[in-house]
C-alpha cells in the first residue's frame, strides 16, 4: 500500500496553473534507496520550493540516503539537465527510465566485452595520441575557449554520463577546423576515455543524446519499465526529507 509521509502541507500551498511549469512541481517517489522523479500525476503533492534551486537540491541529495536517481524523460530536456547537474554535483548516479526494448544490451558476457573494449580503447589511445596532441594544439589556436566539451549522454541501462569531445564551436557557430574534424569524426576521439571509464562500448550498442531518449519515450505504443516498477510499495517524499 502506498503511503505518504508528507504532513498536511498540501493545504499550505496554492497550486495555481501559472506555477505548474515550475520544476518544483513533480512527483517524487522513494523505493529501496532509489528516488523516482516523475511528472505530476493523480497523487497530490505539495509544491517543493527546494527544487527551484540547484544548490538546495544538491544539499538535499547529499544529506539523503538516496543511492541513485531515476527520472522520467517525459519531464523534458531542461528538467533532465537540471537534475543531472545536481546529481553530478551531489555524486549520485542518475538514470533515465528507458523502454525495455531500447535499453542497451545487458548480455551475460558484457563483462568480457567491457574488458575487450577497455584493452582496445587503451591501445587506440596509444596509437592516436600523436594525432590528439596535434588536434589539441590546433583547437587552442583556431577555437579559443574550452578545449573539451562534456555533454550529457544516456548509456547502458539508461545511466547518464558526460561524453567528452573536442570543442569545435564558438558562440554556437562551428569553426572551419571544427567542420573538418566533424567530417572525419576526429572531434569524438576523446570519447575513448569514456570507453576506458565504462560509460560506452567501443563496439555494439551506442549511447543516446537526451533528445533521443525523450523521443523514444514519446512513442505511444511503448510501456516503459518505469511505469511497471513504480506501481508498488512507493513512499511519496517532500524533498526536504530526502
Backbone bond lengths (Angstrom), bond angles and torsions (degrees), N, CA, C in turn:
res aa  C-N    CA-C-N  psi(-1)  N-CA   C-N-CA  omega(-1)  CA-C   N-CA-C  phi
1 X - - - 1.470 - - 1.510 109.49 -
2 X 1.313 116.16 129.66 1.454 121.06 179.37 1.516 110.17 -75.06
3 X 1.307 116.88 129.15 1.453 120.78 179.79 1.511 110.06 -124.05
4 X 1.299 116.51 155.48 1.454 122.06 -178.89 1.515 109.49 -112.39
5 X 1.329 115.55 133.05 1.455 119.13 175.79 1.518 110.93 -106.56
6 X 1.331 116.74 12.50 1.457 120.80 172.53 1.515 107.76 -81.74
7 X 1.324 118.42 125.87 1.462 119.57 178.62 1.514 110.47 -69.61
8 X 1.282 116.58 -159.56 1.468 120.40 -174.67 1.510 110.88 -77.61
9 X 1.340 116.94 45.66 1.454 120.70 178.62 1.511 111.65 -76.88
10 X 1.327 116.75 -20.29 1.451 119.26 -175.95 1.520 111.09 -61.56
11 X 1.309 117.67 -28.43 1.458 120.29 179.64 1.518 111.98 -83.20
12 X 1.341 117.83 -6.39 1.459 120.66 -177.07 1.515 112.96 -93.47
13 X 1.344 117.61 -11.29 1.444 121.16 -176.27 1.514 110.11 -118.09
14 X 1.334 115.34 136.22 1.451 121.29 175.98 1.526 107.43 -99.17
15 X 1.314 116.87 99.63 1.451 121.64 -176.40 1.521 108.28 -82.39
16 X 1.306 116.83 91.87 1.453 121.74 -178.64 1.521 109.99 -87.71
17 X 1.303 116.43 160.34 1.451 121.37 -178.22 1.517 111.30 -62.50
18 X 1.355 117.09 -33.80 1.451 120.51 -177.51 1.515 111.79 -64.85
19 X 1.338 118.01 -24.59 1.448 121.01 -175.81 1.523 112.52 -99.97
20 X 1.331 117.10 4.92 1.459 119.70 -177.15 1.523 112.08 -66.79
21 X 1.358 118.04 -26.60 1.454 120.15 -179.09 1.515 111.94 -79.81
22 X 1.309 117.94 -7.06 1.454 121.19 -179.89 1.514 109.61 -66.98
23 X 1.336 116.07 140.68 1.465 119.58 -177.65 1.519 111.76 -66.66
24 X 1.356 118.11 -13.30 1.449 120.07 177.17 1.512 112.94 -69.13
25 X 1.343 116.65 -14.40 1.448 120.66 178.99 1.525 109.84 -97.12
26 X 1.305 116.10 96.23 1.453 122.55 173.64 1.519 106.89 -157.68
27 X 1.310 115.78 160.69 1.456 120.26 -179.33 1.524 109.05 -94.03
28 X 1.328 116.49 123.66 1.457 122.19 176.90 1.522 108.51 -106.56
29 X 1.304 116.03 126.78 1.461 120.93 -179.92 1.523 109.04 -129.93
30 X 1.318 114.05 143.70 1.460 121.03 -172.74 1.513 110.04 -118.42
31 X 1.330 115.50 135.52 1.463 119.03 177.49 1.522 110.07 -154.07
32 X 1.328 116.53 110.16 1.462 122.90 172.96 1.526 112.47 51.04
33 X 1.290 116.47 50.44 1.458 121.05 177.76 1.509 114.78 84.69
34 X 1.337 117.24 -5.00 1.464 121.13 179.71 1.524 109.80 -102.79
35 X 1.325 116.00 130.61 1.460 121.53 175.73 1.520 108.57 -101.16
36 X 1.339 116.69 119.49 1.454 122.28 177.83 1.514 109.06 -97.85
37 X 1.318 116.57 129.28 1.467 122.60 179.31 1.517 107.35 -114.35
38 X 1.336 115.79 115.29 1.453 121.49 -172.92 1.524 110.79 -128.97
39 X 1.334 117.69 161.89 1.463 119.98 172.85 1.514 110.22 -64.97
40 X 1.318 115.89 163.71 1.455 120.50 177.35 1.520 110.16 -60.27
41 X 1.305 115.70 135.80 1.457 120.79 178.53 1.512 111.00 -126.04
42 X 1.312 114.51 -148.96 1.465 119.53 -177.67 1.524 111.91 -77.21
43 X 1.335 116.88 -20.62 1.461 119.94 -179.89 1.527 109.35 -78.92
44 X 1.335 116.74 122.13 1.450 120.82 179.73 1.520 110.09 -72.35
45 X 1.325 114.75 135.48 1.458 119.99 178.43 1.520 107.95 -144.33
46 X 1.315 118.20 140.23 1.462 120.41 -176.39 1.508 112.12 -70.42
47 X 1.317 114.26 162.68 1.457 121.28 174.15 1.527 108.61 -64.95
48 X 1.331 117.98 132.47 1.452 123.25 -176.26 1.527 109.12 -109.93
49 X 1.331 118.04 92.84 1.466 120.37 -174.68 1.510 113.89 -61.71
50 X 1.325 119.07 -25.75 1.462 120.21 -178.63 1.529 111.80 -67.14
51 X 1.338 117.94 -17.05 1.450 120.35 178.82 1.522 112.30 -80.68
52 X 1.336 117.61 -6.90 1.465 120.35 177.57 1.516 111.69 -78.02
53 X 1.309 117.15 -20.61 1.460 121.99 -176.53 1.523 109.88 -117.35
54 X 1.321 115.89 127.33 1.464 118.61 178.67 1.521 110.70 -64.17
55 X 1.329 116.98 -36.01 1.461 120.28 179.95 1.525 110.87 -62.22
56 X 1.337 116.48 -42.65 1.462 120.31 178.70 1.518 111.44 -66.15
57 X 1.337 116.35 -40.97 1.459 119.96 179.39 1.523 110.64 -65.03
58 X 1.326 116.78 -40.92 1.470 120.28 178.44 1.522 110.62 -60.46
59 X 1.332 116.79 -43.63 1.461 120.23 179.95 1.526 111.28 -64.66
60 X 1.336 116.76 -39.00 1.467 120.13 177.76 1.528 110.83 -62.67
61 X 1.330 116.03 -44.07 1.454 119.94 -179.12 1.520 112.08 -67.78
62 X 1.332 116.27 -38.83 1.462 120.29 -178.92 1.522 112.27 -64.82
63 X 1.336 117.26 -33.47 1.458 121.24 -177.18 1.527 111.66 -100.70
64 X 1.302 116.96 23.62 1.459 121.22 -177.88 1.527 109.96 -116.84
65 X 1.341 117.11 161.45 1.471 120.77 174.72 1.526 112.66 -82.88
66 X 1.321 117.63 10.99 1.453 121.15 -179.28 1.527 109.70 -62.37
67 X 1.331 116.91 128.29 1.464 121.23 177.81 1.525 111.81 -98.37
68 X 1.328 116.81 -25.84 1.459 120.37 174.76 1.523 109.06 -159.13
69 X 1.323 115.45 159.10 1.462 122.59 179.37 1.521 107.87 -118.03
70 X 1.329 116.31 130.77 1.457 122.23 176.04 1.525 107.77 -118.95
71 X 1.321 116.44 124.87 1.462 120.43 -171.77 1.524 110.44 -122.24
72 X 1.312 115.52 143.47 1.454 122.42 179.61 1.528 108.84 -82.01
73 X 1.338 118.95 123.66 1.470 120.65 -179.11 1.520 113.80 -65.25
74 X 1.332 117.16 -12.49 1.460 119.15 177.64 1.527 112.13 -65.32
75 X 1.328 117.35 -14.42 1.458 120.78 177.40 1.522 112.37 -69.29
76 X 1.319 117.90 -17.25 1.454 120.96 176.65 1.517 113.41 99.10
77 X 1.330 115.29 158.48 1.464 121.03 -174.40 1.526 113.94 -62.72
78 X 1.360 120.20 -44.15 1.476 118.28 -179.66 1.521 112.83 -57.80
79 X 1.331 116.52 -41.85 1.461 119.95 -179.09 1.526 111.44 -72.36
80 X 1.322 116.65 -33.85 1.463 119.77 175.66 1.524 110.59 -62.01
81 X 1.327 116.24 -44.02 1.467 119.86 179.81 1.534 110.55 -67.51
82 X 1.326 116.97 -37.06 1.465 121.17 179.06 1.530 110.43 -60.30
83 X 1.321 116.24 -49.03 1.464 120.63 -179.90 1.534 110.89 -69.19
84 X 1.329 117.24 -37.77 1.466 120.31 -179.62 1.526 110.77 -63.17
85 X 1.332 117.05 -43.52 1.466 120.41 178.79 1.526 110.83 -63.33
86 X 1.355 115.96 -41.35 1.465 119.63 -179.39 1.532 110.82 -67.22
87 X 1.330 116.92 -42.43 1.467 120.14 179.55 1.519 111.11 -65.02
88 X 1.324 116.50 -37.61 1.466 119.75 178.31 1.522 110.28 -62.36
89 X 1.332 116.71 -44.77 1.455 120.58 -179.56 1.525 111.37 -68.07
90 X 1.331 116.93 -34.52 1.461 121.09 179.44 1.529 112.44 -83.93
91 X 1.336 116.13 -3.13 1.465 122.40 -179.83 1.532 111.56 59.88
92 X 1.330 114.53 44.33 1.463 121.68 174.67 1.524 108.14 -116.50
93 X 1.338 118.97 125.18 1.463 120.16 178.73 1.524 111.05 -63.95
94 X 1.327 115.36 144.54 1.456 120.36 -178.91 1.517 109.83 -126.45
95 X 1.332 114.95 138.13 1.454 122.24 179.89 1.519 109.23 -124.38
96 X 1.327 115.28 147.07 1.461 121.48 171.37 1.518 107.64 -101.58
97 X 1.325 116.39 131.62 1.464 119.46 179.24 1.519 108.65 -70.36
98 X 1.317 115.19 116.73 1.458 121.73 -177.51 1.526 109.74 -111.33
99 X 1.340 117.68 149.25 1.461 119.71 173.23 1.515 109.95 -56.30
100 X 1.320 116.75 139.07 1.465 120.73 -176.60 1.521 111.70 -57.01
101 X 1.323 117.12 -33.82 1.463 120.31 -177.84 1.511 112.33 -73.64
102 X 1.361 117.92 -14.30 1.450 120.73 -177.66 1.517 112.92 -112.43
103 X 1.332 117.55 2.30 1.453 119.18 175.44 1.517 109.69 -68.60
104 X 1.341 115.01 146.85 1.447 118.12 178.72 1.523 110.04 -62.53
105 X 1.287 114.78 148.67 1.458 120.52 -173.59 1.521 112.20 -55.78
106 X 1.323 115.08 138.49 1.457 121.23 -179.00 1.529 108.85 -121.35
107 X 1.353 115.36 57.59 1.449 120.74 -172.97 1.523 110.88 -69.68
108 X 1.355 116.08 157.07 1.462 119.87 177.20 1.526 112.65 -61.12
109 X 1.336 116.26 -27.39 1.455 119.47 -177.11 1.526 112.20 -96.05
110 X 1.339 117.62 20.15 1.465 120.21 -176.38 1.526 111.90 -63.16
111 X 1.347 117.61 -30.60 1.465 119.29 179.99 1.527 110.62 -66.86
112 X 1.320 116.68 -38.91 1.456 120.19 176.43 1.519 110.65 -66.74
113 X 1.342 115.70 -41.40 1.459 119.46 178.50 1.523 110.71 -62.67
114 X 1.336 116.96 -39.74 1.458 120.28 179.92 1.524 111.08 -65.29
115 X 1.325 116.21 -38.51 1.463 119.66 177.57 1.521 110.89 -64.13
116 X 1.340 116.02 -43.78 1.461 120.37 178.06 1.528 110.65 -62.47
117 X 1.351 116.21 -43.28 1.467 120.25 178.56 1.521 111.01 -61.68
118 X 1.337 116.88 -40.97 1.465 120.45 -178.75 1.526 110.51 -63.64
119 X 1.325 117.08 -45.37 1.464 120.88 -179.93 1.532 110.08 -63.95
120 X 1.337 116.53 -44.32 1.463 120.60 -179.54 1.523 111.19 -63.90
121 X 1.353 116.94 -42.36 1.459 120.17 179.98 1.526 111.09 -65.55
122 X 1.320 116.50 -38.62 1.460 120.51 179.03 1.531 111.11 -63.97
123 X 1.334 116.65 -44.22 1.459 120.38 179.13 1.530 111.07 -66.40
124 X 1.347 116.30 -39.17 1.466 119.72 177.94 1.520 111.43 -64.19
125 X 1.331 116.72 -38.62 1.466 119.44 177.64 1.516 111.26 -62.28
126 X 1.318 116.48 -39.72 1.462 119.60 177.36 1.527 111.17 -63.44
127 X 1.336 115.32 -39.11 1.465 119.45 -177.78 1.524 112.53 -71.70
128 X 1.326 116.52 -40.53 1.474 119.99 -174.46 1.527 112.44 -95.98
129 X 1.317 117.82 3.05 1.469 119.29 -178.83 1.533 113.05 -56.99
130 X 1.356 120.39 -39.47 1.470 118.20 175.54 1.524 112.39 -62.43
131 X 1.349 115.77 -38.79 1.468 119.43 178.21 1.526 110.30 -64.34
132 X 1.336 117.40 -42.71 1.458 120.93 -179.02 1.534 110.85 -65.71
133 X 1.327 117.04 -38.43 1.463 119.70 177.35 1.524 110.94 -63.32
134 X 1.334 116.01 -40.50 1.464 119.33 177.04 1.520 111.70 -65.17
135 X 1.338 117.19 -40.62 1.462 120.64 178.51 1.523 111.40 -65.83
136 X 1.328 116.46 -37.19 1.458 119.90 177.85 1.522 110.50 -59.78
137 X 1.334 117.30 -43.13 1.462 121.20 179.25 1.520 110.93 -65.44
138 X 1.337 116.95 -41.88 1.460 120.31 179.91 1.529 111.35 -66.23
139 X 1.338 116.99 -42.16 1.471 120.37 -179.93 1.523 110.76 -63.26
140 X 1.322 116.81 -39.21 1.463 120.22 178.76 1.524 111.62 -63.22
141 X 1.322 115.98 -34.30 1.472 120.16 -177.51 1.529 111.61 -81.02
142 X 1.346 116.91 -45.75 1.462 120.90 -170.38 1.532 114.05 -101.90
143 X 1.317 117.77 -9.83 1.470 120.29 178.98 1.524 108.66 -131.60
144 X 1.329 116.94 77.24 1.470 119.16 -178.53 1.518 111.30 -60.80
145 X 1.305 115.12 141.20 1.461 120.37 -177.75 1.514 109.51 126.95
146 X 1.305 115.49 -152.54 1.460 120.35 -179.03 1.526 110.42 -68.08
147 X 1.312 115.21 145.08 1.458 120.71 179.88 1.523 111.36 -78.71
148 X 1.339 116.15 -41.09 1.463 121.50 -178.74 1.526 110.06 -119.61
149 X 1.321 115.17 149.40 1.464 122.93 172.79 1.525 107.85 -113.35
150 X 1.310 115.07 142.19 1.464 120.12 -179.85 1.530 108.10 -128.44
151 X 1.316 115.43 106.15 1.466 120.03 -177.20 1.519 109.52 -115.09
152 X 1.347 114.87 155.66 1.450 120.37 -176.90 1.518 110.97 -73.06
153 X 1.338 114.93 136.50 1.456 122.60 173.72 1.526 108.58 -134.20
154 X 1.334 115.42 158.51 1.464 121.76 178.59 1.527 107.72 -106.71
155 X 1.321 115.63 119.94 1.452 120.33 -176.10 1.511 112.79 -109.82
156 X 1.312 115.80 -144.78 1.463 122.13 -175.36 1.519 111.58 -60.77
157 X 1.337 116.03 134.64 1.470 124.44 -179.50 1.528 112.21 59.88
158 X 1.345 117.08 20.10 1.454 120.33 178.04 1.512 114.28 82.88
159 X 1.332 118.34 10.83 1.468 120.48 -178.24 1.521 110.85 -73.98
160 X 1.345 115.71 135.86 1.453 120.69 177.88 1.527 110.46 -85.48
161 X 1.319 115.35 142.14 1.450 121.13 175.81 1.523 108.66 -149.75
162 X 1.309 115.46 165.99 1.462 121.84 179.53 1.532 109.22 -94.12
163 X 1.311 117.08 113.55 1.459 121.61 175.40 1.529 108.96 -81.38
164 X 1.331 115.91 133.63 1.463 121.44 -175.86 1.526 109.17 -98.99
165 X 1.326 116.21 129.78 1.455 121.75 177.41 1.528 109.27 -140.56
166 X 1.325 116.18 160.77 1.456 119.88 169.81 1.516 109.08 -70.74
167 X 1.320 117.66 136.99 1.462 121.26 175.40 1.522 108.55 -74.67
168 X 1.303 115.75 122.14 1.467 120.62 -177.01 1.526 112.03 -123.29
169 X 1.317 117.40 13.84 1.463 120.98 -179.40 1.518 110.59 -127.90
170 X 1.306 115.89 154.13 1.459 123.22 172.35 1.518 107.75 -131.94
171 X 1.324 116.36 117.19 1.470 121.80 -179.13 1.528 110.98 54.81
172 X 1.315 115.36 48.01 1.470 123.19 175.83 1.526 113.74 70.02
173 X 1.332 117.52 8.04 1.463 120.79 176.22 1.522 109.50 -112.18
174 X 1.334 116.90 130.59 1.452 120.07 -179.33 1.521 109.60 -75.94
175 X 1.311 116.96 138.56 1.458 122.31 -179.59 1.527 109.78 -81.94
176 X 1.349 118.04 159.83 1.473 119.16 175.66 1.525 112.26 -56.83
177 X 1.340 116.67 -39.58 1.457 119.89 176.39 1.531 110.22 -63.46
178 X 1.331 116.15 -43.07 1.462 120.11 179.53 1.512 112.27 -63.07
179 X 1.342 116.78 -37.07 1.471 120.33 178.57 1.526 110.27 -64.95
180 X 1.323 115.81 -39.97 1.468 119.54 178.65 1.527 110.83 -68.52
181 X 1.330 117.65 -41.98 1.462 121.09 179.42 1.523 110.98 -64.71
182 X 1.336 115.55 -40.48 1.469 119.58 -179.65 1.527 111.16 -66.19
183 X 1.322 117.12 -35.16 1.462 121.59 -179.22 1.524 110.94 -59.79
184 X 1.320 116.99 -38.66 1.464 121.27 -177.50 1.535 112.66 -103.77
185 X 1.342 117.15 7.30 1.453 120.99 177.34 1.520 114.18 71.87
186 X 1.323 117.70 17.60 1.461 120.52 -177.75 1.524 112.20 -73.43
187 X 1.337 117.37 -22.58 1.465 119.62 179.79 1.521 111.42 -69.89
188 X 1.344 116.69 -15.51 1.468 120.42 -179.09 1.529 113.35 -93.66
189 X 1.329 117.78 -1.11 1.463 119.67 -178.31 1.536 113.28 -55.77
190 X 1.357 120.15 -38.02 1.470 119.02 178.68 1.526 114.15 -61.42
191 X 1.345 117.69 -15.26 1.460 118.91 179.28 1.524 112.35 -69.34
192 X 1.325 117.05 -7.39 1.456 119.55 171.27 1.525 110.33 -61.26
193 X 1.334 116.70 -30.23 1.467 119.95 175.64 1.523 110.84 -67.44
194 X 1.348 117.27 -33.78 1.463 120.52 175.09 1.520 111.32 -64.35
195 X 1.344 116.30 -34.80 1.462 119.85 176.89 1.519 109.70 -66.23
196 X 1.332 117.59 -42.57 1.460 121.04 178.70 1.524 111.37 -61.69
197 X 1.329 116.42 -33.29 1.465 120.95 -179.84 1.522 112.11 -80.68
198 X 1.332 118.04 -8.15 1.456 121.02 -179.90 1.517 113.89 84.06
199 X 1.339 117.53 13.27 1.463 120.02 -179.33 1.521 111.78 -74.69
200 X 1.323 116.78 -38.86 1.460 121.27 -177.96 1.518 108.98 -136.25
201 X 1.336 114.78 165.14 1.449 121.45 177.90 1.520 109.68 -97.46
202 X 1.312 115.03 146.52 1.459 119.65 176.26 1.518 110.81 -75.84
203 X 1.331 116.02 -31.66 1.454 121.98 177.92 1.524 108.91 -127.11
204 X 1.306 116.43 161.30 1.461 119.98 177.21 1.516 111.87 84.74
205 X 1.336 116.44 -136.32 1.457 122.11 -173.24 1.521 111.33 -65.58
206 X 1.313 115.93 147.69 1.451 121.78 179.17 1.520 109.85 -108.07
207 X 1.328 115.39 179.54 1.460 119.88 178.47 1.524 109.15 -100.36
208 X 1.337 115.56 172.99 1.457 121.57 179.71 1.518 110.62 -122.47
209 X 1.323 115.25 156.15 1.450 120.54 168.68 1.522 108.56 -80.14
210 X 1.330 116.93 167.94 1.464 119.66 176.85 1.524 110.74 -62.27
211 X 1.341 116.28 -36.32 1.463 119.38 178.63 1.524 110.98 -62.45
212 X 1.330 116.65 -41.04 1.473 120.02 178.11 1.527 110.99 -62.02
213 X 1.345 115.63 -43.95 1.466 119.94 -178.77 1.522 111.22 -61.92
214 X 1.330 116.75 -39.26 1.463 120.71 179.33 1.521 110.64 -66.38
215 X 1.336 116.77 -43.29 1.466 120.43 -179.42 1.522 111.67 -65.57
216 X 1.332 117.34 -37.74 1.459 120.66 178.57 1.516 111.53 -61.53
217 X 1.331 116.47 -35.88 1.450 120.84 -177.53 1.524 112.80 -86.54
218 X 1.332 117.64 -2.06 1.458 120.42 177.88 1.516 112.30 -91.77
219 X 1.332 116.93 -4.58 1.456 119.59 178.72 1.525 109.64 -70.59
220 X 1.333 117.93 124.29 1.468 120.24 -173.56 1.513 113.88 -65.95
221 X 1.348 117.63 -25.16 1.453 118.92 -175.44 1.509 112.76 -81.26
222 X 1.350 117.20 -6.37 1.461 119.97 -174.39 1.524 110.60 -93.47
223 X 1.309 116.21 130.86 1.455 122.22 169.69 1.511 107.45 -109.48
224 X 1.319 116.90 116.15 1.448 119.90 -173.77 1.518 110.83 -81.70
225 X 1.332 114.16 156.94 1.459 119.74 176.37 1.518 110.79 -62.68
226 X 1.345 116.50 -25.94 1.478 121.66 175.90 1.521 109.92 -56.01
227 X 1.346 115.70 -49.53 1.458 119.87 -174.51 1.515 111.27 -64.20
228 X 1.330 117.45 -32.08 1.450 120.38 179.07 1.514 110.41 -76.45
229 X 1.335 116.35 -43.78 1.450 121.05 -174.39 1.518 112.46 -68.37
230 X 1.334 116.66 -30.32 1.453 119.94 -171.87 1.522 113.46 -81.96
231 X 1.322 117.48 5.61 1.448 119.44 -174.65 1.520 113.85 -83.87
232 X 1.351 117.75 -21.77 1.461 117.94 -168.95 1.509 112.79 -121.71
233 X 1.320 115.69 137.07 1.460 124.11 167.49 1.522 112.86 54.56
234 X 1.324 116.69 54.88 1.455 121.14 179.51 1.522 109.61 -113.93
235 X 1.318 116.16 143.74 1.448 122.11 176.88 1.512 108.74 -110.22
236 X 1.323 117.88 130.94 1.451 122.58 178.50 1.524 108.69 -85.32
237 X 1.328 115.42 132.03 1.463 120.35 -173.18 1.512 111.73 -121.41
238 X 1.301 116.61 141.65 1.452 121.72 162.39 1.516 106.25 -77.93
239 X 1.340 117.68 140.00 1.461 120.09 -177.02 1.510 112.27 -59.97
240 X 1.316 119.28 -23.14 1.445 120.96 179.71 1.517 112.01 -68.65
241 X 1.339 117.55 -17.04 1.455 119.39 -178.97 1.514 112.43 -103.90
242 X 1.360 116.16 9.42 1.454 118.71 179.94 1.526 110.04 -59.89
